[in-house]
Amino acid sequence: MSFVISIIDTVLKTAEEKNIQNITCVKVSVGAMTGALPEYLEKYFREASKGTLLEHAVLETKIIPVAAECSDCGSIYTPERSNRYLCPGCGSSSGRVIQGRDIVVDSVICN
């Protein structure tokens, strides 16, 4: 629910700053590492947005997979438990996550 509140707060703040009166759709990217499930985000969005400018808006989600970059060889890869999250290129354990751990509001559609 905290993810949904954060999304709503962000969009409402932007709407106020830009004097937007009607929002029909909010598009967000959801990192796979967040643990947030799109169906729950959408359900709670409908509930939490009641009585706000977003009450009739639709929340569209897109899952962003986890990606890591190896600090040793520079490979970009998807960390996997089956290989202990090691870089498949060189076997290093010094990868850093570069995508998939955030929820980002990508766009707001107004009419």
MDAnalysis code that builds the backbone (N, CA, C; Angstrom):
import MDAnalysis as mda
import numpy as np

u = mda.Universe.empty(333, n_residues=111, atom_resindex=np.repeat(np.arange(111), 3), trajectory=True)
u.add_TopologyAttr("name", ["N", "CA", "C"] * 111)
u.add_TopologyAttr("resid", np.arange(1, 112))
u.add_TopologyAttr("resname", ["MET", "SER", "PHE", "VAL", "ILE", "SER", "ILE", "ILE", "ASP", "THR", "VAL", "LEU", "LYS", "THR", "ALA", "GLU", "GLU", "LYS", "ASN", "ILE", "GLN", "ASN", "ILE", "THR", "CYS", "VAL", "LYS", "VAL", "SER", "VAL", "GLY", "ALA", "MET", "THR", "GLY", "ALA", "LEU", "PRO", "GLU", "TYR", "LEU", "GLU", "LYS", "TYR", "PHE", "ARG", "GLU", "ALA", "SER", "LYS", "GLY", "THR", "LEU", "LEU", "GLU", "HIS", "ALA", "VAL", "LEU", "GLU", "THR", "LYS", "ILE", "ILE", "PRO", "VAL", "ALA", "ALA", "GLU", "CYS", "SER", "ASP", "CYS", "GLY", "SER", "ILE", "TYR", "THR", "PRO", "GLU", "ARG", "SER", "ASN", "ARG", "TYR", "LEU", "CYS", "PRO", "GLY", "CYS", "GLY", "SER", "SER", "SER", "GLY", "ARG", "VAL", "ILE", "GLN", "GLY", "ARG", "ASP", "ILE", "VAL", "VAL", "ASP", "SER", "VAL", "ILE", "CYS", "ASN"])
u.atoms.positions = np.array([
    [0.814, -1.194, 0.000],
    [0.000, 0.000, 0.000],
    [0.863, 1.266, 0.000],
    [2.036, 1.190, 0.624],
    [2.895, 2.379, 0.667],
    [3.365, 2.776, -0.730],
    [3.559, 1.785, -1.614],
    [3.932, 2.105, -2.989],
    [2.818, 2.902, -3.661],
    [1.589, 2.486, -3.446],
    [0.435, 3.138, -4.070],
    [0.297, 4.570, -3.554],
    [0.436, 4.748, -2.256],
    [0.337, 6.091, -1.675],
    [1.418, 6.995, -2.258],
    [2.615, 6.457, -2.416],
    [3.708, 7.235, -2.996],
    [3.405, 7.635, -4.444],
    [2.862, 6.705, -5.221],
    [2.490, 7.002, -6.612],
    [1.437, 8.097, -6.641],
    [0.397, 7.948, -5.838],
    [-0.689, 8.931, -5.806],
    [-0.170, 10.293, -5.379],
    [0.637, 10.338, -4.319],
    [1.192, 11.612, -3.856],
    [2.020, 12.292, -4.928],
    [2.845, 11.519, -5.626],
    [3.692, 12.071, -6.687],
    [2.851, 12.659, -7.807],
    [1.845, 11.915, -8.242],
    [1.004, 12.376, -9.353],
    [0.172, 13.587, -8.943],
    [-0.400, 13.558, -7.749],
    [-1.215, 14.700, -7.297],
    [-0.372, 15.960, -7.146],
    [0.843, 15.810, -6.658],
    [1.738, 16.967, -6.523],
    [2.042, 17.571, -7.897],
    [2.353, 16.702, -8.858],
    [2.630, 17.173, -10.218],
    [1.398, 17.822, -10.830],
    [0.234, 17.225, -10.618],
    [-1.016, 17.780, -11.155],
    [-1.279, 19.162, -10.587],
    [-1.019, 19.330, -9.299],
    [-1.218, 20.636, -8.675],
    [-0.243, 21.670, -9.241],
    [1.017, 21.293, -9.370],
    [2.037, 22.209, -9.891],
    [1.738, 22.651, -11.323],
    [1.162, 21.725, -12.123],
    [0.907, 22.019, -13.532],
    [-0.551, 22.358, -13.809],
    [-1.331, 22.511, -12.735],
    [-2.744, 22.865, -12.843],
    [-3.521, 21.890, -13.739],
    [-3.285, 20.608, -13.555],
    [-3.975, 19.566, -14.313],
    [-5.263, 19.219, -13.574],
    [-6.358, 19.172, -14.306],
    [-7.661, 18.947, -13.687],
    [-8.259, 17.575, -13.950],
    [-7.783, 16.862, -14.981],
    [-8.389, 15.586, -15.331],
    [-7.305, 14.594, -15.752],
    [-7.141, 13.540, -14.980],
    [-6.160, 12.507, -15.295],
    [-6.910, 11.212, -15.562],
    [-6.621, 10.605, -16.714],
    [-7.315, 9.376, -17.079],
    [-6.463, 8.124, -16.908],
    [-5.152, 8.285, -16.907],
    [-4.277, 7.117, -16.833],
    [-2.926, 7.502, -16.226],
    [-2.419, 6.633, -15.371],
    [-1.083, 6.789, -14.801],
    [-0.309, 5.538, -15.176],
    [0.842, 5.718, -15.828],
    [1.669, 4.587, -16.236],
    [2.920, 4.541, -15.364],
    [3.158, 3.358, -14.794],
    [4.315, 3.193, -13.921],
    [5.138, 1.975, -14.324],
    [6.450, 2.081, -14.093],
    [7.356, 0.949, -14.262],
    [7.625, 0.392, -12.870],
    [7.472, -0.920, -12.726],
    [7.618, -1.583, -11.439],
    [8.806, -2.537, -11.510],
    [9.829, -2.242, -10.746],
    [11.003, -3.103, -10.711],
    [10.681, -4.439, -10.073],
    [11.189, -5.506, -10.656],
    [10.913, -6.854, -10.169],
    [11.404, -7.052, -8.732],
    [12.437, -6.330, -8.318],
    [12.968, -6.484, -6.962],
    [12.097, -5.839, -5.900],
    [11.155, -4.985, -6.302],
    [10.325, -4.309, -5.302],
    [9.394, -5.276, -4.596],
    [9.067, -6.360, -5.262],
    [8.116, -7.308, -4.690],
    [6.680, -6.867, -4.857],
    [6.469, -5.731, -5.494],
    [5.109, -5.222, -5.714],
    [4.469, -5.966, -6.883],
    [3.280, -6.467, -6.672],
    [2.553, -7.176, -7.727],
    [1.582, -6.227, -8.408],
    [1.652, -6.145, -9.740],
    [0.800, -5.198, -10.466],
    [-0.684, -5.295, -10.123],
    [-1.198, -6.510, -9.960],
    [-2.629, -6.641, -9.678],
    [-2.997, -6.013, -8.331],
    [-2.106, -6.089, -7.352],
    [-2.367, -5.457, -6.059],
    [-2.208, -3.943, -6.150],
    [-1.194, -3.491, -6.890],
    [-1.034, -2.043, -7.074],
    [-2.285, -1.449, -7.695],
    [-2.800, -2.103, -8.730],
    [-3.987, -1.613, -9.426],
    [-5.212, -1.631, -8.503],
    [-5.369, -2.697, -7.735],
    [-6.495, -2.802, -6.807],
    [-6.431, -1.703, -5.750],
    [-5.278, -1.553, -5.107],
    [-5.140, -0.553, -4.052],
    [-5.165, 0.863, -4.598],
    [-4.723, 1.042, -5.822],
    [-4.789, 2.362, -6.455],
    [-6.243, 2.811, -6.546],
    [-7.104, 1.910, -6.991],
    [-8.531, 2.248, -7.099],
    [-9.098, 2.655, -5.742],
    [-8.733, 1.932, -4.705],
    [-9.242, 2.221, -3.368],
    [-8.650, 3.503, -2.793],
    [-7.341, 3.663, -2.905],
    [-6.660, 4.812, -2.302],
    [-6.905, 6.122, -3.041],
    [-7.305, 6.044, -4.295],
    [-7.507, 7.271, -5.073],
    [-8.933, 7.818, -4.967],
    [-9.812, 7.100, -4.280],
    [-11.196, 7.578, -4.129],
    [-11.207, 8.956, -3.483],
    [-12.023, 9.845, -4.065],
    [-12.143, 11.196, -3.539],
    [-11.042, 12.135, -3.984],
    [-10.173, 11.671, -4.893],
    [-9.094, 12.524, -5.404],
    [-9.252, 12.717, -6.911],
    [-8.401, 13.523, -7.454],
    [-8.347, 13.757, -8.894],
    [-8.105, 12.465, -9.675],
    [-7.574, 11.463, -9.013],
    [-7.237, 10.196, -9.666],
    [-8.322, 9.129, -9.535],
    [-9.432, 9.481, -8.956],
    [-10.476, 8.505, -8.658],
    [-10.904, 7.681, -9.870],
    [-10.969, 8.291, -11.041],
    [-11.422, 7.577, -12.233],
    [-10.270, 7.209, -13.172],
    [-9.055, 7.453, -12.735],
    [-7.885, 7.137, -13.551],
    [-7.568, 5.646, -13.467],
    [-6.923, 5.149, -14.508],
    [-6.479, 3.767, -14.572],
    [-4.975, 3.748, -14.301],
    [-4.538, 2.765, -13.531],
    [-3.111, 2.572, -13.293],
    [-2.636, 1.456, -14.208],
    [-1.678, 1.773, -15.072],
    [-1.082, 0.764, -15.957],
    [0.337, 0.498, -15.473],
    [0.668, -0.783, -15.334],
    [1.988, -1.150, -14.836],
    [2.776, -1.938, -15.868],
    [4.065, -1.738, -15.813],
    [4.994, -2.489, -16.667],
    [6.106, -2.997, -15.759],
    [6.362, -4.299, -15.811],
    [7.410, -4.900, -14.976],
    [8.777, -4.673, -15.621],
    [9.708, -4.200, -14.823],
    [11.089, -4.005, -15.264],
    [11.926, -5.110, -14.618],
    [12.536, -5.972, -15.437],
    [13.323, -7.072, -14.864],
    [14.589, -6.557, -14.179],
    [15.125, -7.386, -13.316],
    [16.365, -7.050, -12.622],
    [17.525, -7.217, -13.593],
    [18.419, -6.253, -13.587],
    [19.650, -6.346, -14.380],
    [20.811, -5.901, -13.493],
    [21.933, -6.556, -13.683],
    [23.141, -6.217, -12.928],
    [24.286, -5.984, -13.905],
    [25.259, -5.207, -13.441],
    [26.466, -4.973, -14.231],
    [27.648, -5.486, -13.424],
    [28.443, -6.307, -14.062],
    [29.615, -6.870, -13.404],
    [30.698, -5.802, -13.273],
    [31.194, -5.622, -12.069],
    [32.253, -4.637, -11.821],
    [33.600, -5.081, -12.386],
    [33.743, -6.384, -12.633],
    [35.011, -6.903, -13.139],
    [35.097, -6.896, -14.660],
    [34.059, -7.434, -15.333],
    [34.148, -7.547, -16.798],
    [33.180, -6.622, -17.550],
    [32.281, -5.975, -16.823],
    [31.363, -5.031, -17.465],
    [30.125, -5.654, -18.092],
    [29.966, -6.964, -17.978],
    [28.792, -7.623, -18.551],
    [27.515, -7.158, -17.856],
    [26.453, -7.039, -18.639],
    [25.120, -6.775, -18.106],
    [24.387, -8.107, -18.130],
    [23.803, -8.488, -17.008],
    [23.163, -9.796, -16.923],
    [21.998, -9.777, -15.946],
    [21.204, -10.834, -16.014],
    [20.115, -11.039, -15.070],
    [20.621, -11.959, -13.968],
    [20.717, -11.452, -12.745],
    [21.185, -12.307, -11.648],
    [20.216, -13.461, -11.418],
    [20.761, -14.651, -11.241],
    [19.918, -15.827, -11.050],
    [20.398, -16.636, -9.853],
    [19.432, -17.077, -9.082],
    [19.731, -17.875, -7.897],
    [20.473, -19.156, -8.279],
    [20.096, -19.738, -9.422],
    [20.669, -21.030, -9.828],
    [22.193, -20.979, -9.976],
    [22.771, -19.810, -10.254],
    [24.227, -19.714, -10.336],
    [24.779, -18.807, -9.219],
    [24.021, -18.720, -8.132],
    [24.408, -17.938, -6.942],
    [24.596, -16.454, -7.251],
    [23.876, -15.963, -8.250],
    [23.889, -14.545, -8.639],
    [25.231, -14.083, -9.186],
    [26.053, -15.021, -9.608],
    [27.368, -14.684, -10.157],
    [27.242, -14.214, -11.601],
    [28.216, -13.434, -12.043],
    [28.266, -12.976, -13.431],
    [28.461, -14.189, -14.336],
    [27.595, -14.381, -15.326],
    [27.763, -15.517, -16.237],
    [28.963, -15.347, -17.175],
    [29.458, -14.121, -17.312],
    [30.587, -13.877, -18.199],
    [31.920, -14.268, -17.594],
    [32.121, -13.931, -16.305],
    [33.432, -14.180, -15.700],
    [33.357, -14.898, -14.347],
    [32.148, -15.094, -13.828],
    [31.995, -15.794, -12.561],
    [32.175, -14.924, -11.328],
    [32.352, -13.638, -11.537],
    [32.570, -12.718, -10.425],
    [31.300, -12.541, -9.592],
    [31.510, -12.219, -8.328],
    [30.380, -11.906, -7.446],
    [30.275, -10.410, -7.188],
    [30.946, -9.617, -8.003],
    [30.983, -8.172, -7.763],
    [30.028, -7.389, -8.662],
    [28.873, -7.966, -8.951],
    [27.882, -7.253, -9.747],
    [27.102, -6.266, -8.908],
    [26.600, -5.234, -9.559],
    [25.735, -4.267, -8.869],
    [24.441, -4.129, -9.663],
    [23.352, -4.049, -8.956],
    [22.041, -3.936, -9.591],
    [21.928, -2.568, -10.257],
    [21.541, -2.568, -11.540],
    [21.399, -1.311, -12.270],
    [19.957, -1.043, -12.701],
    [19.097, -2.019, -12.561],
    [17.685, -1.802, -12.880],
    [16.835, -2.846, -12.183],
    [15.588, -2.454, -11.889],
    [14.634, -3.407, -11.348],
    [14.325, -3.281, -9.876],
    [14.779, -2.198, -9.236],
    [14.478, -2.089, -7.812],
    [13.649, -0.861, -7.441],
    [13.106, -0.183, -8.442],
    [12.331, 1.028, -8.187],
    [10.935, 0.944, -8.784],
    [10.078, 1.826, -8.325],
    [8.805, 2.064, -8.963],
    [8.845, 3.515, -9.434],
    [8.622, 3.712, -10.743],
    [8.760, 5.032, -11.346],
    [7.476, 5.386, -12.098],
    [6.992, 6.607, -11.860],
    [5.863, 7.101, -12.648],
    [6.426, 7.535, -13.989],
    [6.020, 6.830, -15.058],
    [6.522, 7.112, -16.395],
    [5.751, 8.236, -17.078],
    [4.433, 8.190, -16.951],
    [3.628, 9.218, -17.612],
    [2.259, 9.322, -16.981],
    [1.656, 10.473, -17.204],
    [0.307, 10.760, -16.744],
    [-0.456, 11.229, -17.965],
    [-1.576, 10.590, -18.241],
    [-2.372, 10.954, -19.411],
    [-3.585, 11.755, -18.961],
    [-3.751, 12.892, -19.595],
    [-4.826, 13.818, -19.232],
    [-5.760, 14.012, -20.409],
    [-6.990, 14.328, -20.106],
    [-7.964, 14.688, -21.152],
    [-8.592, 16.012, -20.822],
])
